[in-house]
Every structure is written in C-alpha cells, then in structure tokens.
Amino acid sequence: MTHEKVFTLKNRREVKVIFEATYHPTIQKLKTEYEILIREPGEKSFRTPIGISHPKYWKLQTVTKEQGRELILLYSGISRKQVQIAENEFNQLMLVPA
C-alpha cells in the first residue's frame, strides 16, 4: 500500500512524502519506508532533493542509509513533525495503532 502527502512550504516549494508498506514473510511483519520528493515553483514534476548536480550528492553516496535520510530531510525543507503527520495518516489507512 502507498500513501502520498504533499506539503506546501512558505517559499512555495512543494514537498511530497510517499509512504509504502511491504510485507516480509520471513519476519511476518510490515516494513514501512518513505521517500521525499520536491517540486520548486515553476517545475512540472517532483524530483529528489539531492540530485547529481547538488553539492552534497557525493556525500550522500558515502554515508549510511539513516544518515542519508537525515540529509534528504534537511535539504527538502520539511520537519520531522511533518513527516510524522504523514506517517500517522498512513498508519490510519493501514489500521495500525500509532
């Protein structure tokens, strides 16, 4: 299952948080992951916050997955609270207690 939520920031940048759950039969649990995409005013489609032309792109390639998520969150412009709001909505849809 997938859930998308779009936040519009003060600078008119739109940030899309996409939550997805996959079932892992070996551990018999749902694994939830999220992705963050941005769209600047005037752009037609969403893209990753740190692309190959971004100064921190190569740093992103050398850090751990969790550190990479922190960098993407930082450069997207949204807060952990906003990600938590999207996650709570996703959990409501999945009927998983928060």
N, CA and C of each residue as an Amber inpcrd file, in Angstrom:
protein
   294
   0.8400000  -1.1760000   0.0000000   0.0000000   0.0000000   0.0000000
   0.8860000   1.2390000   0.0000000   0.4310000   2.2730000  -0.6730000
   1.1800000   3.5150000  -0.7850000   0.2920000   4.6840000  -0.3770000
   0.8970000   5.6630000   0.2980000   0.1920000   6.8820000   0.6900000
   1.1010000   8.0720000   0.3890000   0.5370000   9.0870000  -0.2730000
   1.2940000  10.2900000  -0.6060000   0.6580000  11.4960000   0.0760000
   1.5110000  12.3860000   0.5860000   1.0430000  13.6360000   1.1890000
   1.9500000  14.7480000   0.6860000   1.3390000  15.8490000   0.2560000
   2.1030000  16.9890000  -0.2680000   1.9840000  18.1490000   0.7070000
   3.1340000  18.7000000   1.0810000   3.2020000  19.8840000   1.9380000
   3.6730000  21.0540000   1.0850000   3.0500000  22.2250000   1.2530000
   3.4930000  23.4380000   0.5660000   4.1810000  24.3230000   1.5960000
   5.4500000  24.6350000   1.3460000   6.2400000  25.4400000   2.2760000
   6.0230000  26.9250000   2.0170000   6.5330000  27.7600000   2.9070000
   6.3650000  29.2170000   2.7870000   6.9620000  29.7670000   1.4920000
   8.0390000  29.1460000   1.0250000   8.6800000  29.6210000  -0.2080000
   8.0250000  29.0290000  -1.4560000   6.8410000  28.4210000  -1.2980000
   6.0230000  27.8200000  -2.3530000   6.5930000  26.5110000  -2.8900000
   7.6620000  26.0100000  -2.3000000   8.1800000  24.6930000  -2.6690000
   7.1810000  23.6450000  -2.1800000   6.9330000  22.6500000  -2.9990000
   6.0720000  21.5540000  -2.5910000   6.9410000  20.3440000  -2.2840000
   6.6310000  19.6890000  -1.1660000   7.3730000  18.5100000  -0.7420000
   6.3810000  17.3590000  -0.6310000   6.6640000  16.2910000  -1.3620000
   5.8010000  15.1110000  -1.3470000   6.4880000  14.0250000  -0.5240000
   5.7510000  13.5020000   0.4550000   6.2280000  12.3890000   1.2680000
   5.4210000  11.1640000   0.8460000   6.1160000  10.1200000   0.4200000
   5.4610000   8.9050000  -0.0530000   5.8090000   7.7690000   0.9090000
   4.7800000   7.2230000   1.5600000   4.9600000   6.0840000   2.4530000
   4.5240000   4.8260000   1.7210000   5.2830000   3.7600000   1.9210000
   4.9420000   2.4860000   1.3130000   5.2030000   1.3680000   2.3110000
   4.2870000   0.4320000   2.3750000   4.4380000  -0.7190000   3.2650000
   4.5650000  -1.9810000   2.4230000   5.5140000  -2.8110000   2.8040000
   5.6760000  -4.1060000   2.1460000   5.6960000  -5.1800000   3.2240000
   5.1020000  -6.3020000   2.9040000   5.0480000  -7.4110000   3.8530000
   6.2430000  -8.3170000   3.6390000   6.9480000  -8.6130000   4.7190000
   8.0970000  -9.5130000   4.6630000   7.6950000 -10.8370000   5.3160000
   7.4950000 -11.8690000   4.5120000   7.0130000 -13.1370000   5.0680000
   8.0040000 -13.8160000   6.0070000   9.2940000 -13.5670000   5.8360000
  10.2800000 -14.2240000   6.6970000  10.1890000 -13.7470000   8.1420000
   9.9050000 -12.4660000   8.3260000   9.7670000 -11.9450000   9.6950000
   8.3070000 -11.7130000  10.0650000   7.3960000 -11.9440000   9.1160000
   5.9590000 -11.8100000   9.2960000   5.5680000 -10.4380000   9.8440000
   6.1450000  -9.3980000   9.2450000   5.8340000  -8.0260000   9.6460000
   5.7550000  -7.1400000   8.4140000   5.0730000  -6.0200000   8.5970000
   5.0630000  -4.9930000   7.5710000   6.2650000  -4.0890000   7.7670000
   6.9330000  -3.7790000   6.6870000   8.0540000  -2.8450000   6.7500000
   7.6240000  -1.5660000   6.0440000   7.7310000  -0.4550000   6.7580000
   7.3130000   0.8370000   6.2220000   8.5400000   1.6650000   5.8690000
   8.5300000   2.2090000   4.6680000   9.6040000   3.1020000   4.2220000
   8.9720000   4.3430000   3.6110000   9.7520000   5.4240000   3.5990000
   9.2410000   6.6380000   2.9740000  10.2850000   7.2420000   2.0470000
   9.7730000   8.0400000   1.1250000  10.6080000   8.7440000   0.1520000
  10.1590000  10.1930000   0.1450000  11.1090000  11.1070000  -0.0400000
  10.7910000  12.5270000  -0.0840000  11.1790000  13.0690000  -1.4570000
  10.2340000  13.7640000  -2.0770000  10.4590000  14.4050000  -3.3680000
  10.0730000  15.8750000  -3.2430000  10.6960000  16.7310000  -4.0520000
  10.3790000  18.1610000  -4.0180000  10.0220000  18.6650000  -5.4070000
   9.2890000  19.7900000  -5.4230000   8.9880000  20.4900000  -6.6720000
   9.0560000  21.9790000  -6.3830000   9.9540000  22.6520000  -7.0540000
  10.0990000  24.0980000  -6.9040000   9.0000000  24.8010000  -7.7070000
   8.6610000  26.0500000  -7.3390000   7.6610000  26.7920000  -8.1270000
   8.0990000  26.8610000  -9.5950000   7.2060000  26.5570000 -10.4750000
   7.5100000  26.5910000 -11.9080000   7.9310000  25.2520000 -12.4840000
   8.2800000  24.2890000 -11.6520000   8.6400000  22.9620000 -12.1470000
   7.3750000  22.1370000 -12.3570000   7.4340000  21.2290000 -13.3220000
   6.2570000  20.4280000 -13.6370000   6.1820000  19.1370000 -12.8390000
   7.3110000  18.5810000 -12.4740000   7.2760000  17.2850000 -11.7950000
   8.1520000  17.3070000 -10.5390000   7.9090000  16.3220000  -9.6890000
   8.6800000  16.1860000  -8.4620000  10.0070000  15.5110000  -8.7540000
  11.0160000  15.8230000  -7.9260000  12.3470000  15.2350000  -8.0770000
  12.9480000  15.0290000  -6.6920000  14.0650000  14.3140000  -6.6400000
  14.7320000  14.1100000  -5.3590000  15.3840000  15.4180000  -4.8980000
  15.4470000  15.6690000  -3.5860000  16.0430000  16.9110000  -3.0920000
  17.5390000  17.0240000  -3.3900000  18.2240000  15.8960000  -3.4130000
  19.6680000  15.9140000  -3.6700000  19.9380000  15.0990000  -4.9260000
  20.0750000  15.8060000  -6.0500000  20.3770000  15.1490000  -7.3170000
  21.8700000  15.1930000  -7.5970000  22.2540000  14.6830000  -8.7540000
  23.6860000  14.5940000  -9.0900000  24.3380000  15.9740000  -9.1650000
  23.5660000  17.0270000  -9.4430000  24.1530000  18.3730000  -9.5310000
  24.2230000  19.0710000  -8.1690000  23.6870000  18.4600000  -7.1290000
  23.7040000  19.0650000  -5.7910000  25.1030000  18.9210000  -5.1820000
  25.6070000  19.9520000  -4.4830000  26.9610000  19.8870000  -3.9060000
  27.1500000  18.7420000  -2.9030000  26.0810000  18.2810000  -2.2510000
  26.2050000  17.2150000  -1.2520000  25.9140000  15.8240000  -1.8320000
  25.7450000  15.7120000  -3.1450000  25.3840000  14.4250000  -3.7470000
  26.4000000  13.3360000  -3.4210000  27.6670000  13.6240000  -3.5600000
  28.6880000  12.5940000  -3.3320000  28.7950000  12.2300000  -1.8620000
  28.5140000  13.2020000  -0.9970000  28.4780000  12.8940000   0.4380000
  27.3450000  11.9100000   0.7170000  26.2170000  12.1070000   0.0470000
  25.0720000  11.2290000   0.2180000  25.4110000   9.7930000  -0.1740000
  26.2880000   9.6200000  -1.1360000  26.6640000   8.2930000  -1.6070000
  27.5810000   7.5650000  -0.6240000  28.2220000   8.3060000   0.2840000
  29.1990000   7.6800000   1.1770000  28.7030000   7.4920000   2.6080000
  27.5330000   8.0290000   2.9430000  27.0300000   7.9060000   4.3080000
  26.0910000   6.7060000   4.4300000  25.7510000   6.3640000   5.6680000
  24.8260000   5.2510000   5.8970000  23.4260000   5.6300000   5.4200000
  22.5630000   4.6320000   5.3180000  21.1970000   4.8700000   4.8510000
  20.4610000   5.8510000   5.7580000  20.6390000   5.6900000   7.0690000
  19.9630000   6.5730000   8.0230000  20.5030000   8.0070000   7.9270000
  21.8040000   8.1590000   7.7870000  22.3880000   9.4960000   7.6270000
  21.9170000  10.1180000   6.3130000  21.7750000   9.3110000   5.2970000
  21.2680000   9.7940000   4.0100000  19.8480000  10.3140000   4.1310000
  19.0190000   9.6000000   4.8960000  17.6460000  10.0680000   5.1280000
  17.6410000  11.4150000   5.8390000  18.5570000  11.5760000   6.7950000
  18.6460000  12.8460000   7.5180000  19.0340000  13.9840000   6.5740000
  19.9860000  13.7400000   5.6900000  20.3920000  14.7630000   4.7240000
  19.2370000  15.1370000   3.7980000  18.5180000  14.1330000   3.3100000
  17.3970000  14.3950000   2.4120000  16.3150000  15.1800000   3.1360000
  16.0390000  14.8250000   4.3700000  15.0520000  15.5540000   5.1630000
  15.4870000  17.0100000   5.3470000  16.7520000  17.2150000   5.6630000
  17.2890000  18.5610000   5.8580000  17.1580000  19.4060000   4.5870000
  17.5510000  18.8490000   3.4490000  17.5520000  19.6200000   2.2090000
  16.1750000  19.7500000   1.5650000  15.2040000  18.9580000   2.0160000
  13.8620000  19.0830000   1.4630000  13.1460000  20.3080000   2.0290000
  13.4580000  20.6510000   3.2840000  12.8330000  21.8140000   3.9010000
  11.6820000  21.4920000   4.8200000  11.3120000  20.2100000   4.9640000
  10.2320000  19.8730000   5.8910000  10.8060000  19.3670000   7.2030000
   9.9690000  19.3480000   8.2040000  10.4130000  18.9420000   9.5360000
  10.0440000  17.4900000   9.8100000  10.6250000  16.9510000  10.8610000
  10.2730000  15.5910000  11.3060000   8.8000000  15.5260000  11.6790000
   8.2790000  16.6130000  12.2340000   6.8770000  16.6590000  12.6370000
   5.9650000  16.4660000  11.4240000   6.3090000  17.0940000  10.3020000
   5.5090000  16.9400000   9.0990000   5.5790000  15.5060000   8.5610000
   6.7520000  14.9020000   8.6300000   6.8860000  13.5020000   8.2160000
   6.0510000  12.6230000   9.1420000   6.0620000  12.9450000  10.4330000
   5.2680000  12.1820000  11.4010000   3.7760000  12.3060000  11.1140000
   3.3250000  13.4880000  10.6990000   1.9190000  13.6910000  10.3390000
   1.5400000  12.7660000   9.1770000   2.3960000  12.7310000   8.1540000
   2.1290000  11.8600000   7.0020000   2.1450000  10.3960000   7.4150000
   3.0630000  10.0300000   8.3110000   3.1380000   8.6420000   8.7680000
   1.8930000   8.2640000   9.5740000   1.4130000   9.1770000  10.4040000
   0.1970000   8.9070000  11.1740000  -1.0080000   8.6930000  10.2540000
  -1.1170000   9.4990000   9.1980000  -2.1870000   9.3150000   8.2260000
  -2.0710000   7.9450000   7.5610000  -0.8610000   7.5690000   7.1920000
  -0.6150000   6.2690000   6.5750000  -1.0150000   5.1410000   7.5220000
  -0.6280000   5.2620000   8.7900000  -0.9830000   4.2360000   9.7720000
  -2.5010000   4.1450000   9.9580000  -3.1820000   5.2790000   9.9020000
  -4.6400000   5.2690000   9.9990000  -5.2410000   4.4810000   8.8330000
  -4.6960000   4.6840000   7.6460000  -5.1820000   3.9610000   6.4720000
  -4.8960000   2.4660000   6.5740000  -3.7750000   2.1320000   7.1760000
  -3.3730000   0.7320000   7.3210000  -4.0080000   0.0870000   8.5570000
  -4.7050000   0.9100000   9.3690000  -5.3160000   0.4570000  10.6220000
  -4.2850000  -0.1100000  11.5760000  -3.1300000   0.5610000  11.6220000
  -2.0570000   0.1900000  12.5350000  -2.0610000   1.2060000  13.6640000
  -2.0650000   0.7800000  14.9210000  -2.0450000   1.7530000  16.0030000
  -0.7510000   2.5670000  16.0090000  -0.8660000   3.8640000  16.2550000
   0.3110000   4.7590000  16.2460000   1.1610000   4.5760000  17.4670000
